[in-house]
Amino acid sequence: MENRSSAPVMSLGDWIITMIVLAIPIVGFIMLFVWGFSSSANPNKANFCKAALIFYLIGLVLFFLFGGMAMITAMNSMPTSGM
């Protein structure tokens, strides 16, 4: 395993290609895992991908939390049938 402190700096072109790949639906999400947990990936890219995955997880939790609250509120405000 290479020394992480001597990892090469990613160039602007490397970051642009990375961002383009991550913008592709499904493929970008899969690449976050591949680059984030690969031992051969640049540590800068790996850390970025891990941070992005954490943000996605936080967003997913908030989505279900607030979406669940909205669903419960909507169901409670629905009129019940008297039949």
C-alpha positions as CSV (number, residue, x, y, z in Angstrom):
1,M,0.0,0.0,0.0
2,E,1.4,3.4,-1.0
3,N,2.1,6.1,1.5
4,R,-1.0,8.3,1.6
5,S,0.9,11.4,2.3
6,S,2.8,11.1,-1.0
7,A,-0.3,10.6,-3.1
8,P,-0.2,12.6,-6.4
9,V,-2.4,15.7,-6.5
10,M,-5.4,15.3,-8.8
11,S,-5.3,17.7,-11.7
12,L,-8.1,19.9,-12.8
13,G,-8.7,17.5,-15.7
14,D,-8.9,14.6,-13.4
15,W,-11.6,16.4,-11.3
16,I,-13.6,17.4,-14.4
17,I,-13.6,13.8,-15.6
18,T,-14.6,12.6,-12.1
19,M,-17.5,15.0,-11.9
20,I,-18.7,14.1,-15.4
21,V,-18.7,10.4,-14.5
22,L,-20.5,11.1,-11.2
23,A,-23.2,13.1,-13.1
24,I,-24.3,10.0,-15.0
25,P,-27.3,8.5,-13.2
26,I,-26.8,5.0,-11.6
27,V,-23.2,4.8,-13.0
28,G,-22.1,7.8,-10.9
29,F,-23.6,6.3,-7.8
30,I,-21.9,2.9,-8.4
31,M,-18.6,4.8,-9.1
32,L,-18.9,6.5,-5.7
33,F,-18.6,3.0,-4.1
34,V,-15.9,1.8,-6.5
35,W,-13.6,4.9,-6.0
36,G,-14.5,5.4,-2.4
37,F,-13.5,1.9,-1.2
38,S,-10.8,1.0,-3.8
39,S,-7.3,0.7,-2.4
40,S,-5.9,1.7,-5.7
41,A,-7.9,5.0,-6.1
42,N,-6.3,8.3,-5.3
43,P,-6.9,9.1,-1.6
44,N,-8.2,12.5,-2.5
45,K,-10.9,11.0,-4.8
46,A,-11.6,8.2,-2.3
47,N,-12.2,10.8,0.5
48,F,-14.4,12.9,-1.8
49,C,-16.5,9.8,-2.7
50,K,-16.9,8.7,0.9
51,A,-18.0,12.3,1.9
52,A,-20.5,12.3,-1.0
53,L,-21.9,8.9,0.1
54,I,-22.3,10.3,3.6
55,F,-24.3,13.3,2.2
56,Y,-26.4,11.0,0.2
57,L,-27.2,8.9,3.3
58,I,-28.1,12.0,5.3
59,G,-30.3,13.1,2.5
60,L,-32.0,9.7,2.3
61,V,-32.7,9.7,6.0
62,L,-34.1,13.2,5.9
63,F,-36.2,12.3,2.9
64,F,-37.8,9.3,4.6
65,L,-38.1,11.2,7.9
66,F,-39.9,14.2,6.4
67,G,-41.7,12.2,3.7
68,G,-42.9,9.8,6.4
69,M,-44.2,12.7,8.5
70,A,-46.0,14.1,5.4
71,M,-47.5,10.8,4.6
72,I,-48.8,10.3,8.2
73,T,-50.2,13.9,8.2
74,A,-51.9,13.3,4.9
75,M,-53.4,10.0,6.0
76,N,-54.7,11.5,9.2
77,S,-56.4,14.4,7.4
78,M,-58.2,12.2,4.9
79,P,-62.0,12.0,5.5
80,T,-63.3,8.6,6.6
81,S,-66.1,7.0,4.8
82,G,-69.3,6.5,6.7
83,M,-70.4,3.4,4.8
